[in-house]
């Protein structure tokens, strides 16, 4: 069954765009007049482009006529009224022409700037379907379509939760579920969540007490365009949906004949050091890890080319994530010239070909960013969670857990270590996991945390023992998690 058969404008911008689109398409013009009268939409007093062209031609003809008259009456006159244009060896009328040419050029320049400045709004209305007011923001006042219009009746409603607004459409077939619409205001992010949405489905399993704990975690970011609060839940619904498609098998090393999981761990540990030395973004490290595992799952690699796979994966991840990515020669140098530039480029082509150029994948870092907001995590909790998840990157056994479960478990372990927060309804909704679902993964993560100070591969532990990372690696593990590591 197709759940997207009926289009529902569910944000204020979409609702305004639909009304504006109907009006531009020949709909009821009373709505437009009412909107202008009530101040929701600014009336357009601008001059059209054709009028501007006519004005330009009019001024140009007038200037030519003035020049012709000046040339007729003043060129041979001894008393030239415009003494400013007198000069030896240069006819007076040429200076007049120059003056008027400059005037016309200035007029044309201002006119062109005016066209560019004020055509932006019309382009946005045509492409995106929304209207801007004089202040440059989407109107806050409601606009209701006329009852004579055959389209849907669009209304804006303020939730009782302190200013979180949502738009919903009442269709003639009355297929809107008021209970689901009531839940949308508490979940935060996009208000376009439908009844079949997994986030809404999971919230229906909560008790009444847990529902009272649900809060809008995006309430403080409504005015932040970088937070994309209108679409953030849709984005993470997509990540959860495609996550199984990008996972690697937890026993893919069985297909490798010349390498094993210990060599993989040494490679990832070394890449953590390289990543820190190059001062790359965290996303780059997690994407590098994903590319290595996906490539090794698909192709048998010899021992001497394993490091080549690692540096090539980081090169690709850097090109994808970084603004200023390291060059090929940097990776040649960092690998002690074990590989040439041509070998890295050739491996780059092989890796992209094997992976089908599919580099947009959900990593634990993507889920961590959302889970931090749901947990209300401070900087210390975030750094501790990052330390735990990077310890799991080195461990081959962590591949049996999905990226979302690994991220949720690291946040849970960090909560337990710092005694901050709890696994409440917000965490259940946004992670899609109950506390009982992540205990196995949390135990595994806690065992890695306990073993980190004495482990042979210590790049992650040394990194997070630095004061720059608040020395979170030295925080004592939580009681009751990972205690059976020696059993």
N, C-alpha and C positions, 0 to 999 in steps of 0.2 A: 504494500500500500504506500502510495506516495504522500508523505506528510507535508510536502511543500507545494501542494496543488494550489492552495489559496494564498495569495499574497497578503500579508498583514503588516502594515507599517507599525512598528513597535517602538520606535524612538521618535523624539520630537522632531529631529532633523528629517527623518523619513516621512513623517506625517505632513510636515510643511512642504516637503518636496513633492509628495503625491498631490496635495491640493494645488500647488503651483503648476505641476505638470498638467493637471486636469484643466486649469484655467488657460494655460498656454495652448492646450489642445482643442480649445473651442468649447469648454465647459461653461457653467453658469458664471457670468461675470459679476453677479451681485456679491459673490464672496470676495472678489478682489477689491471692489469698492468699499465693502464693509471693513476689510482688513486695513485699507488705507485710512478710512475714517477713524477707526479705533486706535490707530498708531502702531499696529503690529507690523505693517510693511510700509516702507517709505515710498511716497509717490515719486515717480521718475520725472524729473524736470529737465533732463539732459537733452541736448540737441542731437538728432540722429546724424549718422555718418554722411548721408546724402546732403543734409543741410549744411554740414561743415564744408563739404566740397563746393557747394553753391556759394557759400560765403567767401571761400578762398578765391574762386574764380571772379566773384564780384569785386573783391579788393584788388585783385591783380589787374582787372580791366581798368578800374579807377586809377590805379597807379600809372598804367601806361598812358592813359588820357592826360593825366597831370604832367607827365614827362613831355608829351607832345606839345602841350600848351606852353610849358616853360621853354621848350626849344623854339617855338614860334615867336613868343613875345619877348623873351629875355636874352636870347643867345647873341643877337646883334645889337642889343641895347647897351648904351654906354653906362647906364645906371642899372646895375644888376641887383635886384632887391636881396637876393640870397648871397650876400658877400662871402658867406662861409665857403662857398664852392669856387671862389676865384683861385686860379693857379696858372702859372706860366707853362705854356706848351701842352696843356691838357684842356680840351673843350669842356665848357661848363656843363653841357648836357650829359656828358659821360659820367661826371661826378654825381649828378642828380640821379642818373640811372643806377649807379652803384649804391647810392643811399637807399633808393627804393627797393633795390634787389636785396640788400641786407634786411630791410624791414620785412619784405615778403618771406625771406628765409627764416627770420625770427618768428613770424606768424605761423609758418608751416611747422617749425620745430615745436612750438607751444601746442599747436593743434594736434600734432602726432603724439606728443606726451599725454595730452588730454584723452585721446582715443585709447592709448595703451592703459592708462590709469583706470579708466572707467569701463573698459570692456571686460575686465576680469570678473566682475559680478555676473554679467550675462553668460559668460562661459561656464562659470560654476553652476549656475542655475540649469543650463542646458545639459551639462555633463553629470552633475551630482544631484540635481533636483532639490536644492534647498535655497532659502532666501537669507540674506544678511541685512541687518539693520544698520543704522548710521554708526553705531558703536562697533560694528564689525562682528557681532555675535549673533547666534541664532536667537530669535525672539523667545522670550520667556512666557509671554502671554499666550493663552490657548487660541487656536483658530479652529472653528467648527465648520464643517461643510454644510451647505444648505440642504434642507430636507427634500428639496426638489431634485437634487442631484441623485443619479442612480448609483453612484459609488458608495463605498462604505462610510459609515458615520464615525469619524475620527474624533477622539476626545483625549485631552491631557488630564492626568490625575496626579496629585501629590500624595505620596505615601505618608502615613503617620509616623514614619521613622526618621523624621528630621530632614526633609528636603530632598529625598531621593525620588526623582520623578520618573514616571513610566507612562508610555502611551500604549493604548490598546484599541482594537477595532471591534466594533459590534457588527457582525454580519447579519444578514437577513435570516440565515439558517440557525442563528443562535448557538453556534458550536463553540463558544468561548467558555472555558471553565473558570469561574470566578475564584475557586480555591487555588488553582495554579497561578492565576494572575496575582493573588494576594501573596503567594510565596516569592514571586519574582523580586519584589522590592527588598527582601531580606538577603537574597543570595549575592547581591552586589554584581558588579560588572555589567555585562550586556543584559538588557531587558528583553532580548529577542528569544529567550529560552522558551521552547515549546514544551508541551506535555510529554512528548516522547524523548526529551532531552535526558541524558543519563544523570546530569546534576539534579534535575528536578525529580527524577525517579528515585534517586538515592535519598533526597530530602523527605520523600513521602514515607520512608521507613523509620523516621525519627519519632520519638515519643513527644508528647506535648511539652514536657519539661525541657527536652533538648531543643525543640523548635523555639522556645523562648530564649535560648542562648544564642541562636543564630543572629549574626550581625552582618551588616554590609561592610566587607573588608576593603572595598574600594571607595568608601564614602569620602575619604580625605583626598582622593586623587581625581575627583570629578573634573576639576579645572586643569588637570595636567594632561596635555595631549600625548605625552610620551607614555602614559600609563594605559592608553587606549581602553578605557573602562567600558566603552560601549561594546567592544568585541572580545575582551579578554577571556570571558568564559567560553565563547565560541572557539577561540584559538586553542584553549586547553582541552576542550572536547575533541578537537581534531587530533591533538597530540596523543590523548588517551586512545583514540580509535586506531591510529596508525602505528602505535607503539609495538604491537605484536608483529607487524610486518617488517620491522627493522631490527628485531632481536636476533642474536646469533645463538646457535646451539651451545649448550653448556658443556658438551663433550666433543667439540669440533676438532680438538687436537688429535683425536684418534686417526684422522685422515692425513695428518702430517707425519712424514717418515724421518725427517732430519732434525726437527725441532720439537721441544716439549714446553709444558706450561712454565717451567722454571726459567727457560730462556725468554719467554714472553714477559715474565715478571721483571727480569733484569732490564729488558728493553723499555718497559713502561716506567720503571724507576729512573732510568737514565733520561728519558724524555721529560720527566717532571723537572729534573735539573736544567735541561735545555730550555724548557718553557719558562722557568724562573730567570735564567740568564738572559733570554731575549726579551723579558718583560712583556709577555704576550697576555692576551685576554683569557679569563678562565674558560670561556666557551671554546677557545682553540684547543685546550688540553683535552676536554671531553670529546670534542669531535675527532681529534686525532686518535683517541682510544677506540672510538666507534669504527673509524675507517680501518684501523689495523685488524680488529677482530673480524669485521665483515670480509676483508680481503683474504685473511688467512683461512676463513671458512670456505672460500670459493676456490682458492688456488694453493697448490703445494709449493712451499718456499724452502730453499736450501738454507743451511745455517749461515753461510757467508753473506746471504742477501737479506737476512732478517733485519739488520740495522738499516739497510737501504729502504726496506718497507717502512720502518719507523720514521726516518727523516722525510721520506716522500709524503707520508700521511700528514706529518706536521706542516709540510710545505703547502699541501692542498688546504688543510684546515686554516692556515694563516691567510691564504688568498681569499678564503670564504669569509672569515670573521674579522680580520684585522684591517685597519685603515692603512697602516704602513706595514706591509708584510715583509719578513726577511727575504733576501734574495737567495738564489740557488747557491751562489758562492759562499754565503754564510753557512749553509748546511754542509757544503764541502769542507769548510774550515772546521766546523764543530765536530765533524766525524773524523777529524785528523787525516783528511784527504784519502780516506779508505775507498771512496767512490768518486768518480769524475762527474763533471757537469752533465755529460751526455748520458751517463747511467741513471742519474736522478731524473732527467727529463724522460727517458725511455720508461722507467718505472712509473712515472706519473701518468703516462699514456696507458700503460697496462692497468694501473689501478682504476683509473676513470672508466676504462672499457669494461673491466670486470664488475664494477659497481653500477654501471649504467648511468654514470654522471649523477647519481642520486646522493646528494650531500645534505639535503634538508631533512634531518632526522631529529627526533626528540632524545635528548640526553638527560642524565640526572640533573644537570645544572638548570635546564628549563623548568623542571618540576620544582626544584628547590626555591626558585624565585617566587613561585606562587605559594608554596607551603610556608615560606617565611612570613608572608603577609597574613596568611590565615592564623599562624601561631603568634603573631605580634612579636616576632623575634628581634632582639637587639643585636648589636654588632658582634658581641661575644658569642651568642648562640649561632649566628650565621657562620662565623669563622670556625667554630667547633664542628658544625655540620659539614662544612667544606673539607675540614681535615679528615673526618670520618669517611666521607664519600671518596676522597682521593686515596685513602688507604684501601678501599674496596676496589679501586681501579687496578691496583697492582695484583690483587688476589684473583686467580683464575676461578676459584670456587664461587665468587660472587656473581658469575654470569648466570647462575640458575635463578636469580631474582631479576624481575623487571626493573627498568630504570625508575619508574614511578614508585615502586615499592622500596627500592634502595634509598631513594631520596626521602620518602616518608619515614623510613626506619632511622635514618641518620638524624632527622629532626627530632624524632621521638627519643633517641638515645641522648641527644644534646639536652633535651628537656629534663631527662632524668638526672644527667650529670650535674646540671646547674640548678636543679630544683626550681625551674621557671616554667610556668604554664602547665597545661594538662591536655590530654587528648579529648577535647570536647566536641560538640556538634559541628563547629566550624571546621575542625580538622577532619572529621568524618566525611563531611560533604565535599570538601575541596580536594582531599586526597583519594577519596573513594574507598578508603580502607578503615575498618574498625580496628581497635587496639589489639584484638585477638588475632587479626589477620597478619600483623607485622611483627609479632613476637619472635618468630623463628629467624627472620632477617635481622631483627634488632639484636638478638643473641649473637649472630655471626659477626655483626659489625662491632659489637662490644668486645668480642674475642680479639678482633684485629686491633682494637684500641689498646687492649691490655698487652698485646705482643709487640706493639710498635716500638717501645723504648729499647728492646733487646733484639730487634729483628736485624738480619744481615742487610736487607734493603732498607736504608734509613733516609732516603731523600725526602719523603713526605714528612717524616717526623722532624728532621732538621729544619725543614722549611717552616713548619708551624710551631717550632720552638723559639723562633725569632720574635723579638718584641714587636716587630712590625705587624705580626699576626696575633698579638696579645698573648703569645706563648700558650695557646690553647692546647697544644699537644701535651702539655704537662699537667693538665687538669685530671684529677682522679676519676677513674671509671665509676659508673653508677652501680650501686649495690643491687644484686638480684639479676643482673644481666651479664652473660658471658662468664659466670663463675665456674662453669664446668669445662674450661678450656684445656685443663690438664687431664681430664678424665678420658 
